[in-house]
């Protein structure tokens, strides 16, 4: 798992606005990744905790990467909206 802020120029290079979007209400749920996911957070406040105990917190303006094979728990603290891309 990794998280970083990106610039508008980086967003354009990645064509993030063309990626699909996904929304989720505040909740906690388990998740696992069969392939890599990259997500750009439009709004929300989230903490993801891997099964090994490592966690990251992210929100609006963050680019987040989740590696294939990751098993974790999502804690969506405020309504989430993100662009995402698999692979």
FIZA-17282 format. One record per atom (N, C-alpha, C): residue number from 1; residue in three letters; atom name; x, y, z. Coordinates in Angstrom, 1 decimal. Layout:
! residues N
   roza   vexza   kekol        X        Y        Z
    NUM     ALA      CA        X        Y        Z
...
This chain:
! residues 87
   roza   vexza   kekol        X        Y        Z
      1     UNK       N      0.9     -1.2      0.0
      1     UNK      CA      0.0      0.0      0.0
      1     UNK       C      0.9      1.2      0.0
      2     UNK       N      0.5      2.2     -0.8
      2     UNK      CA      1.2      3.5     -0.8
      2     UNK       C      0.2      4.6     -1.0
      3     UNK       N      0.6      5.8     -0.6
      3     UNK      CA     -0.3      6.9     -0.7
      3     UNK       C      0.6      8.2     -1.0
      4     UNK       N      0.2      9.0     -1.9
      4     UNK      CA      0.9     10.3     -2.2
      4     UNK       C     -0.1     11.3     -2.8
      5     UNK       N      0.3     12.6     -2.6
      5     UNK      CA     -0.5     13.7     -3.2
      5     UNK       C      0.1     13.8     -4.6
      6     UNK       N     -0.8     14.1     -5.6
      6     UNK      CA     -0.3     14.3     -7.0
      6     UNK       C     -0.8     15.7     -7.4
      7     UNK       N     -0.1     16.2     -8.5
      7     UNK      CA     -0.5     17.5     -9.0
      7     UNK       C     -1.5     17.4    -10.1
      8     UNK       N     -2.1     18.5    -10.5
      8     UNK      CA     -3.0     18.5    -11.7
      8     UNK       C     -2.4     17.9    -12.9
      9     UNK       N     -1.1     18.3    -13.1
      9     UNK      CA     -0.4     17.8    -14.3
      9     UNK       C     -0.2     16.3    -14.3
     10     UNK       N      0.1     15.7    -13.1
     10     UNK      CA      0.2     14.3    -13.0
     10     UNK       C     -1.2     13.6    -13.2
     11     UNK       N     -2.2     14.2    -12.8
     11     UNK      CA     -3.6     13.7    -13.0
     11     UNK       C     -3.9     13.6    -14.5
     12     UNK       N     -3.5     14.7    -15.3
     12     UNK      CA     -3.7     14.7    -16.7
     12     UNK       C     -2.9     13.6    -17.4
     13     UNK       N     -1.6     13.4    -17.0
     13     UNK      CA     -0.8     12.4    -17.6
     13     UNK       C     -1.4     11.0    -17.4
     14     UNK       N     -2.0     10.8    -16.3
     14     UNK      CA     -2.6      9.4    -16.0
     14     UNK       C     -4.0      9.3    -16.5
     15     UNK       N     -4.5     10.4    -17.1
     15     UNK      CA     -5.9     10.4    -17.5
     15     UNK       C     -6.9      9.9    -16.5
     16     UNK       N     -6.7     10.4    -15.3
     16     UNK      CA     -7.5      9.9    -14.1
     16     UNK       C     -9.0     10.2    -14.3
     17     UNK       N     -9.3     11.4    -14.9
     17     UNK      CA    -10.8     11.7    -15.1
     17     UNK       C    -11.5     10.7    -16.0
     18     UNK       N    -10.8      9.9    -16.8
     18     UNK      CA    -11.4      8.9    -17.6
     18     UNK       C    -11.6      7.6    -16.9
     19     UNK       N    -11.0      7.4    -15.7
     19     UNK      CA    -11.2      6.2    -14.9
     19     UNK       C    -12.6      6.1    -14.4
     20     UNK       N    -13.1      4.9    -14.2
     20     UNK      CA    -14.5      4.8    -13.6
     20     UNK       C    -14.4      5.3    -12.1
     21     UNK       N    -15.6      5.6    -11.6
     21     UNK      CA    -15.7      6.1    -10.2
     21     UNK       C    -16.5      5.0     -9.4
     22     UNK       N    -16.2      5.1     -8.1
     22     UNK      CA    -16.9      4.2     -7.1
     22     UNK       C    -17.1      5.0     -5.8
     23     UNK       N    -18.3      4.9     -5.2
     23     UNK      CA    -18.6      5.6     -4.0
     23     UNK       C    -19.0      4.6     -2.9
     24     UNK       N    -18.8      5.0     -1.7
     24     UNK      CA    -19.1      4.1     -0.5
     24     UNK       C    -19.5      5.0      0.7
     25     UNK       N    -20.6      4.6      1.4
     25     UNK      CA    -21.0      5.3      2.6
     25     UNK       C    -20.1      4.9      3.7
     26     UNK       N    -20.1      5.7      4.8
     26     UNK      CA    -19.2      5.3      6.0
     26     UNK       C    -19.6      3.8      6.4
     27     UNK       N    -18.5      3.1      6.6
     27     UNK      CA    -18.7      1.6      6.9
     27     UNK       C    -17.3      1.0      7.1
     28     UNK       N    -17.3     -0.2      7.6
     28     UNK      CA    -16.1     -1.0      7.8
     28     UNK       C    -16.3     -2.4      7.1
     29     UNK       N    -15.3     -2.8      6.3
     29     UNK      CA    -15.5     -4.1      5.6
     29     UNK       C    -14.2     -4.7      5.2
     30     UNK       N    -14.1     -6.0      5.1
     30     UNK      CA    -12.9     -6.6      4.6
     30     UNK       C    -12.8     -6.6      3.1
     31     UNK       N    -11.6     -6.6      2.6
     31     UNK      CA    -11.4     -6.6      1.1
     31     UNK       C    -10.0     -7.3      0.8
     32     UNK       N    -10.0     -7.9     -0.4
     32     UNK      CA     -8.7     -8.5     -0.8
     32     UNK       C     -8.6     -8.1     -2.3
     33     UNK       N     -7.4     -8.0     -2.8
     33     UNK      CA     -7.1     -7.6     -4.1
     33     UNK       C     -6.5     -8.8     -4.9
     34     UNK       N     -7.1     -9.1     -6.0
     34     UNK      CA     -6.6    -10.2     -6.9
     34     UNK       C     -5.6     -9.6     -7.9
     35     UNK       N     -5.7     -8.3     -8.1
     35     UNK      CA     -4.8     -7.5     -9.0
     35     UNK       C     -4.6     -6.2     -8.4
     36     UNK       N     -3.5     -5.5     -8.9
     36     UNK      CA     -3.2     -4.2     -8.4
     36     UNK       C     -4.3     -3.2     -8.7
     37     UNK       N     -4.6     -2.3     -7.8
     37     UNK      CA     -5.5     -1.2     -8.0
     37     UNK       C     -4.8      0.1     -7.7
     38     UNK       N     -5.1      1.1     -8.5
     38     UNK      CA     -4.6      2.5     -8.3
     38     UNK       C     -5.9      3.3     -8.2
     39     UNK       N     -6.0      4.1     -7.1
     39     UNK      CA     -7.2      4.9     -6.9
     39     UNK       C     -6.8      6.4     -6.6
     40     UNK       N     -7.6      7.3     -7.2
     40     UNK      CA     -7.5      8.7     -6.9
     40     UNK       C     -8.7      9.1     -6.1
     41     UNK       N     -8.5      9.7     -4.9
     41     UNK      CA     -9.6     10.0     -4.0
     41     UNK       C    -10.1     11.4     -4.3
     42     UNK       N    -11.4     11.4     -4.6
     42     UNK      CA    -12.1     12.6     -4.9
     42     UNK       C    -12.6     13.3     -3.6
     43     UNK       N    -13.2     12.4     -2.8
     43     UNK      CA    -13.7     12.9     -1.5
     43     UNK       C    -13.7     11.7     -0.5
     44     UNK       N    -13.7     12.1      0.8
     44     UNK      CA    -13.8     11.0      1.8
     44     UNK       C    -12.6     11.0      2.7
     45     UNK       N    -12.7     10.1      3.7
     45     UNK      CA    -11.6      9.9      4.7
     45     UNK       C    -11.6      8.4      5.1
     46     UNK       N    -10.5      7.8      4.8
     46     UNK      CA    -10.4      6.3      4.9
     46     UNK       C     -9.2      5.9      5.6
     47     UNK       N     -9.3      4.8      6.3
     47     UNK      CA     -8.1      4.1      6.8
     47     UNK       C     -8.2      2.7      6.4
     48     UNK       N     -7.1      2.2      5.8
     48     UNK      CA     -7.1      0.8      5.4
     48     UNK       C     -6.0      0.1      6.2
     49     UNK       N     -6.3     -1.0      6.8
     49     UNK      CA     -5.4     -1.8      7.6
     49     UNK       C     -5.2     -3.2      7.0
     50     UNK       N     -3.9     -3.5      6.7
     50     UNK      CA     -3.6     -4.8      6.1
     50     UNK       C     -3.7     -5.8      7.2
     51     UNK       N     -3.8     -7.1      6.8
     51     UNK      CA     -3.8     -8.2      7.7
     51     UNK       C     -2.6     -8.3      8.6
     52     UNK       N     -1.5     -7.7      8.1
     52     UNK      CA     -0.2     -7.7      8.9
     52     UNK       C     -0.2     -6.6      9.9
     53     UNK       N     -1.2     -5.7     10.0
     53     UNK      CA     -1.3     -4.7     10.9
     53     UNK       C     -0.9     -3.3     10.4
     54     UNK       N     -0.2     -3.2      9.3
     54     UNK      CA      0.2     -1.9      8.7
     54     UNK       C     -1.1     -1.2      8.2
     55     UNK       N     -1.1      0.1      8.4
     55     UNK      CA     -2.3      0.9      8.0
     55     UNK       C     -1.9      2.2      7.3
     56     UNK       N     -2.7      2.7      6.4
     56     UNK      CA     -2.6      4.0      5.8
     56     UNK       C     -3.9      4.7      5.9
     57     UNK       N     -3.8      6.0      6.0
     57     UNK      CA     -5.0      6.9      6.0
     57     UNK       C     -4.9      7.8      4.9
     58     UNK       N     -6.0      8.0      4.1
     58     UNK      CA     -5.9      8.9      3.0
     58     UNK       C     -7.3      9.6      2.8
     59     UNK       N     -7.2     10.6      1.9
     59     UNK      CA     -8.4     11.4      1.7
     59     UNK       C     -8.3     12.1      0.3
     60     UNK       N     -9.2     13.1      0.2
     60     UNK      CA     -9.2     13.9     -1.1
     60     UNK       C     -7.9     14.3     -1.6
     61     UNK       N     -7.6     14.1     -2.8
     61     UNK      CA     -6.3     14.5     -3.5
     61     UNK       C     -5.2     13.5     -3.4
     62     UNK       N     -5.5     12.4     -2.8
     62     UNK      CA     -4.5     11.3     -2.6
     62     UNK       C     -4.6     10.3     -3.8
     63     UNK       N     -3.4      9.8     -4.2
     63     UNK      CA     -3.3      8.7     -5.2
     63     UNK       C     -2.9      7.5     -4.3
     64     UNK       N     -3.6      6.4     -4.3
     64     UNK      CA     -3.4      5.3     -3.5
     64     UNK       C     -3.2      4.1     -4.4
     65     UNK       N     -2.2      3.2     -4.0
     65     UNK      CA     -1.9      2.0     -4.8
     65     UNK       C     -2.0      0.8     -3.8
     66     UNK       N     -2.7     -0.2     -4.3
     66     UNK      CA     -2.9     -1.5     -3.5
     66     UNK       C     -2.4     -2.6     -4.3
     67     UNK       N     -1.4     -3.4     -3.8
     67     UNK      CA     -0.8     -4.5     -4.5
     67     UNK       C     -1.7     -5.7     -4.6
     68     UNK       N     -1.5     -6.4     -5.7
     68     UNK      CA     -2.2     -7.7     -5.8
     68     UNK       C     -1.8     -8.6     -4.7
     69     UNK       N     -2.8     -9.3     -4.2
     69     UNK      CA     -2.6    -10.3     -3.0
     69     UNK       C     -2.8     -9.7     -1.7
     70     UNK       N     -3.1     -8.3     -1.6
     70     UNK      CA     -3.3     -7.7     -0.3
     70     UNK       C     -4.7     -8.1      0.2
     71     UNK       N     -4.7     -8.4      1.5
     71     UNK      CA     -5.9     -8.6      2.2
     71     UNK       C     -5.9     -7.6      3.3
     72     UNK       N     -7.1     -6.9      3.5
     72     UNK      CA     -7.1     -5.8      4.4
     72     UNK       C     -8.6     -5.5      4.9
     73     UNK       N     -8.7     -4.5      5.7
     73     UNK      CA    -10.0     -4.0      6.2
     73     UNK       C    -10.1     -2.5      5.9
     74     UNK       N    -11.1     -2.1      5.3
     74     UNK      CA    -11.4     -0.7      5.0
     74     UNK       C    -12.3     -0.1      6.1
     75     UNK       N    -11.9      1.1      6.5
     75     UNK      CA    -12.8      1.8      7.5
     75     UNK       C    -13.0      3.2      6.8
     76     UNK       N    -14.2      3.3      6.2
     76     UNK      CA    -14.6      4.6      5.5
     76     UNK       C    -15.2      5.4      6.6
     77     UNK       N    -14.5      6.5      6.9
     77     UNK      CA    -15.0      7.4      8.0
     77     UNK       C    -15.9      8.5      7.6
     78     UNK       N    -15.8      8.9      6.3
     78     UNK      CA    -16.7      9.9      5.7
     78     UNK       C    -17.0      9.5      4.3
     79     UNK       N    -18.1      9.8      3.7
     79     UNK      CA    -18.5      9.3      2.4
     79     UNK       C    -17.3      9.4      1.4
     80     UNK       N    -17.1      8.2      0.7
     80     UNK      CA    -15.9      8.1     -0.2
     80     UNK       C    -16.4      8.2     -1.6
     81     UNK       N    -15.6      8.9     -2.5
     81     UNK      CA    -15.8      8.8     -3.9
     81     UNK       C    -14.4      8.8     -4.5
     82     UNK       N    -14.2      7.8     -5.4
     82     UNK      CA    -12.8      7.7     -6.0
     82     UNK       C    -12.9      7.3     -7.4
     83     UNK       N    -11.8      7.7     -8.2
     83     UNK      CA    -11.6      7.1     -9.5
     83     UNK       C    -10.7      5.9     -9.2
     84     UNK       N    -10.8      4.9    -10.1
     84     UNK      CA    -10.0      3.7     -9.8
     84     UNK       C     -9.6      3.0    -11.2
     85     UNK       N     -8.5      2.3    -11.1
     85     UNK      CA     -8.0      1.5    -12.3
     85     UNK       C     -7.3      0.3    -11.8
     86     UNK       N     -7.7     -0.9    -12.4
     86     UNK      CA     -7.0     -2.1    -12.1
     86     UNK       C     -5.9     -2.4    -13.1
     87     UNK       N     -4.9     -3.2    -12.6
     87     UNK      CA     -3.9     -3.6    -13.5
     87     UNK       C     -2.6     -2.7    -13.4
